[in-house]
Amino acid sequence: MASVRVYNATLMTMAPGFEPVSPGELVAGDGTIEYVGPQRGNHSGTWDTEIDAADGVLIPGLVNAHTHLAMTLLRGYADDMPLHEWLTTKIWPTEARLTEDDVYWGAMLGILEMLRGGTTCFSDMYHFFNAGTRAAIDGGMRALPSGVLLQLAEEASSVQMAVEFALQVRQDAPSRIVPMLGPHAPYSCTDGMLEEVAQAAREHNLGIHIHLSETFDEVEQVIAASGLRPVHYLDELGVLENTVAAAHCIYVDDAELEVLIEKQVGIVHCPTSAMKLGSGYARIPEMLAGGARLGLGTDGCASNNRLDMLQEARMAALMHKGYTGDPALIKAEEALHMATVGSAETLGLGEQIGTLEVGKRADFTIISLDAAHNQPLHNVCSQLIYAVEAADVVCTAVDGVVLYHNGEYPHLDAEHIIARANECARRLVNSQ
């Protein structure tokens, strides 16, 4: 890997107790941060890439802790519907026609969008997971792919296939690709499947990516089938003994929340999707107060309809103020923490990414505050959450490799990717 230096930056490391530093500097070699701090006077070093941040804000790359990336192909296809109806009448029937080619180009389209918006890492649960993983490798992003596991007739072979995929990826893919196991949800997987997933995760040290308590109806469904609320059900099956990233967690009671905090389950808040689907409001203020491990995700494009983590952080800060009537809830600093440090920790990557510190991976984003909607500047963090938009991102890098810079993708043919994704989308929706 090459070396890179960023200078003339307003530096927001997100490390504990950090304060903005300006002018700030970051130097990385072989994908690892070697220096980060106040800009030094001696510029005599030699780097493969030098980036003048021009007073832009340098932050850790944003981490999308829950998405279904190739659902970009279904953006705008099924809107303004309840979740169960949306899934059973529109999404799942259409996904049944997916091909590996569809998933690859849909994922590549999502990678263009995420890089443009400052996201460097994503956790993806979707079909044809080999294709999605290949897209992450080709796109240069850090990714945690997991093949979706639903209740199938041959459960053992399904879980075994997912495990074999994860072990193969671990062996062959770049180290920035970290496979997980992806049981869809407690209501859509049998207890036998979930027990097998839990055992395989322990045996092979794999994380688990799962939907949890997204709607009231699914909670009632799990209670009717098992006699337990979903968190207790997963705990009894041994699922929560592993590194778990649980998306949504909207309908959890006090006892369940205690378990999630005690087990250090990563809770992934998806505010835009929850509002769009009318799913409800997760108890994020109580979760923060209780010390829960909290991150942010966009969910899939069919229920968002964007992969914009800056927007997601803004929604996280705003929605809880609105329904509680308390404007002090979820401060800008907490929302930015969830989009960076928090998301990294929910995925078990807190030692590698989420902050800009010496020894961590050089995943970073530079955001310009020059536009009229970002002026005047009184508080950098508040500006990032309440004023900035994805179009303000000027640079996105993973492992010190610049993947997006000033409207260009140095390693990707954006025009070709968009054209191929549109072809796939048209075939999907027109072949009913």
N, C-alpha and C positions, 0 to 999 in steps of 0.2 A: 504494500500500500504506500501511497505517496505522502508527503508532508504538506501541511497547510498552515497558514498564519492568517488570522483575522485581526484587524486593528481599527482604531478610530470608532470603537463600538461603545454603546451604553450597555454595560455588562450586567445581566441578571442571572446569577449562577443557580439560583433556587436551592443552594446548600443551606443547612441550618444557620439561622441568624444572618443571612446575607443582607447586604445593602447594595443598591445600584452603584456601579463604578463607571466613571466616565472621565477620560477615555480609557477603555478597557481593551485587553488583548487576549487572544487564545492561540496557542500553538499546539499542533498535534502531529505525531509521526506514527506511521503504521497503524492508523486508526485509533490511537490512544492519546488522550490529552496529556501533554507534557508541561504546559504552563497555562494558567488562567489567572488573570488579575489585572492590576493597573498596567497601563501601557508603559513599556520600558523604553528608555532613551536610545539604547543601542539596537539599531536595526541591521546589524551586519550579517545576520544569518542568511542562509539560502534555503528557500522552500520551493516546492514544486508549484504550489498555488498560493498567491497572496490576495487577500480580499480586503479592500477598503470599505468598511461598513458605513462610512459617511454619516456617522452619528446615529445609525440605526440601532435598534435594540437587539442584542445577541442573547438568546435564551436557549435552554435545552430544547431539542426537538420535541414536538408534541407527540403524545402517545395515545393512539385510538385503541382503547382496551376491549372494545366489543364491536365487531362489524361482521357483515356477510358481504364480502367485497364485490363479488360478481353480480350482486343484485342491482348494480348500476344499470344493467340491461332492462330492469323493470321500473326505473325511475319514472314516476308519473303515470304508471300503468293502472294502478288500483289505489285510489286515494279516497279519503273521507268515509272509511268503513270501520266497523268494530273489528278487533283483532281476530276473533275466531272466524268470523265470516270472511274477512280479508285473507286469512290463511287458507281456509278450506275451499273457497269458491274461486279464488283468483291466483294466489301465489303458488300453493302446492301443485295444483293442476298444471300450471305453466312450467314450474320447475321440473315436472316429470318429463318434459320434452328437452331439457338441457342436454347439451353435448359437452365433451371436454373442451372443444374449440370455443364454445360459448363462454365457458367459465374463464378460460385463459384471457380472452379479449375483454370480457367484462371486468376482470381483475386488473388488467393493464389500464383500462380507462379509469378505474378507481385510483390506481397508483398515480396517474397524471394529476388527478384532482387533489389527492392528499399532499403530494409534493408541492403543488402550487399553493397549498394552504399551510405549509410549515410542519406537516406531520411526517415523522421519520420512522415510526414503528406502529404496527397494527396487529391485533389479534383477530384472526379470521376463522369463522366456522361456516363451512359450506360444502356443497357436493363437489365431486370430482376434485378432491383436495390435492391431487398430484398436479393438476393444471394450475390451481391457485398458487401452489408453492412455486411452480416454475415461473409464474408471473412475478412473484416477489423476488426471486433470484435474478431474473432478467431486469427487473425494475430497480434493483439496487437497494431496496428497503430492508429494514429489520422487520421480521415477521414471526408470528406464532401461529402457524396453521394447525387447524384441527378438523378432521373430517366429521361431519355431522352424523350422529348415531341416533336413529329413531327406532321405535319398537317394530322389529322385523320378525319374520317367521324363524329365521336361522340366526338367533342372537349371537351365539358363540362365534360363528364365522365372521359376523359383522365386526365384533369387537376385536377379534384376532386380526382382521384385515387392517383396522385402524392402528393397532399396536405395531404390526409389521411395517406399515407406512411410516410411523413415527420413528422407529428404530432405523429404518433405511435413510430417512431424512437426516437424522442425527449423525449417521455415518458418512453420508455423501455430500450433503449440502454445506454451504459456508456456515461458519459459526453464528452468524447473525440470524439464521433461521432456526427457531427453537420450537419443535413440534409439541403439541398438546393432544389430549384426548377430548373429544367433544360430544358427550351425551347431550341431546337436545334440551331436555327438561324432565323433571320428575314425573310429569303427567304423560309424557310421550315415550318414556322408556320403562321397561319392566323392572321389577326389583332385581331379577336375575342379571339383567344387563348392567344395571348400576353397580351391583356387587362385583361383577367381573371387571368393570372399568376401575373401581376403587382398588381392587387387588392388583391389576396390571399397572396402575399408576404408582403404587407403592413399590412393586417389584422392579420397575424400570425407571423410577424417579422421574415420572412425567407429570406435568401439571394437567388440571382438568378445567375445561371451559364449558359452562352450562348456563342456561336460562333458569331463573328462579323467581317464583312468585310475582310474575309480571301482571297477572290479572286476578281479580277476586274469584272468577269462575274456575280457574285452574287450581287455585288453592282448595276450593270446595271439592274439586274432582279428586285431588290427592287425599284429602281427609276421608272422602267416601270410600276410596279404594284401600287405604292403609290404616285408617284410624289415627293418623298423625298429621300434623301440619308439615309443609314441605321441608323446612329446615331440619326439624326433628327426624323426619323420614330419611333424609340424606345422611344425617348424623348416625342414625341407627344402622344404616347400610355400610358405614365406613368411608363414605365419599369425602367427608370433611377432614379426614386425617391426612389429606394430601394438600398440595398447593392448589387452591381453587379460585378461579375468577368467576364470580356469579353475577350475571347480567340482570339488571333491573331491581330485584328485591323490593318491590313496591309494597306488597301486602305481607309484611312480617310483623308479628306482635312483639311485646316486650321480651318474652322468654326466648323467642327466636333470635332477636337482636343480640341478646346476651351470648348466645351460642356463636353467632357469626363473629362477634368481637373476640370472644375467648379463643376460638379456633383460628383467628386471624384470616378469615376468609376475605378475599378481595371482592369488594362490592363495586360493581361498575354501573354508575348512574348514567342513564341515557335520556336526558330531559326532553329533547326535541321529539324523539320518537314517542315517548310516553304521552306527551301533550297531543301529538298528532293523532295517535290511536285512541286517545281518551282513556288511557290505562289507569291514570291516577298519579299521585305524588308520592315518591319515595320519602322516607323519613330522614332525609339528609341532615337537617339540623341536629336531630337527636343522635344520629350516627357519628357526626363530627364530635359532638360533645362527649360521646362515650368512647372515643378513640378508635373507631372503626377504620379499617384500611379501605380508603375510598379512591376510585378512579373515575374516568369519564370515557364514554364511547358514543359513537354516532348511531349505532345499530346499522341496518342495511339501508341502501338508498331508496328502497321501495317504501320505507316507513319514516323517512326523515325530511327531505329527499336529497340531502347533501352529506358530504364527508368532511365537513368543515369543523375542526376541533376548536377554533377560535369562537365560532358561533356557539358551539356546545358549552364552552366555558361561560360565555355570556348568559346563555339560557339557565345554566346551573346557578348563577348568581342572582338571576332575576326571578325565576319562577317561585322560589320559596318565600321571597319577600311579598309576592303578590297574594298568595292564598292565605298567608298567616297575618298579613298586615304589619309585619315587622321589617322595616327597611335595613336593620342592622344584621340580619341573617345572611350568611354566605357572603363574606366580604370578598373583594376582588382578589386579595392575596390567597384566600382559600380556594377560589375557583381556579386560579392559575396553578396552584399546588396540585389540585386534582388532575389537571390536564397534563402534568409533567411528572413530578415525583410520585404522586398518588397512583397514577395509572401504571407507572413502571413497577411500583411495589405490588399492585394487585396481580401483576403477571409474573411475579417472582424475579424481576429484573432490576430491582432497586440497587444492587451492587454494581451494575454495569451502566445504566442510563438513568435519566430523570433529573440529574443535576449536572452542572459543568464543574467537574473537579478533577484534579490530577489523578491519573490512573483509570478514569472511566473512559468509555467509548466516546469518540468525537462525533456525536449526533447533535447537530445544532441548527438553529433557524435564525435568520436575520430579518427584522421587520422594520420597515421605514415608517417614520412618523411625520414625514414631510407634507403629506396631503392636508388639505383644508380641514377635513373632518377630524384630524388628529392635532389640531392647533387651537389654542395655545396648550403648552404642556406644563401641567402642575404636578402630576403624579404618574410615574411611568406605569406602575402596575394597574392603576385604574384605567389608564388609556388603553392598555392591552386588552382589558376585559370589556370595557364599555364603549370604546370608540373604534378600535382597530377592526379591519375586515381582512378576509383572506387575500384580497388583491394588494394589500400592503406588504405581503411577504416578498422579499427580494432574493432570498437565498435559503436553500435547504440542503443539508449535507448529512450523510450517514457514514460512519467510520472514517470521517475526514474527507470523503469523496463528495464533491459537489454534484448533486443530482438535478437541481433547479437553480437558475440564476438569471434574474432580470428578464423573465419571460421565456427563457430558453431551457430546454432539457438536453444537456450535452450528450447523453448516452441513449436517448430515446427518440423515435420518429413519432411525434405527437399526432401529426396529421393522419398517418397511416393507422395508428391505434384507434383514433376516433372513427375513422371510416369503417374499420373492421368491426368495431363494437356496434355500430349502427346496423351493419348487415346482420349481425347475430340477433340483435334486438328485434328487427323487423321479422326475421324468420320465426322467432319464438312466438310472438303475439299474433302472427298471421297464419300459423299452422294449426289452429284449433279445429 
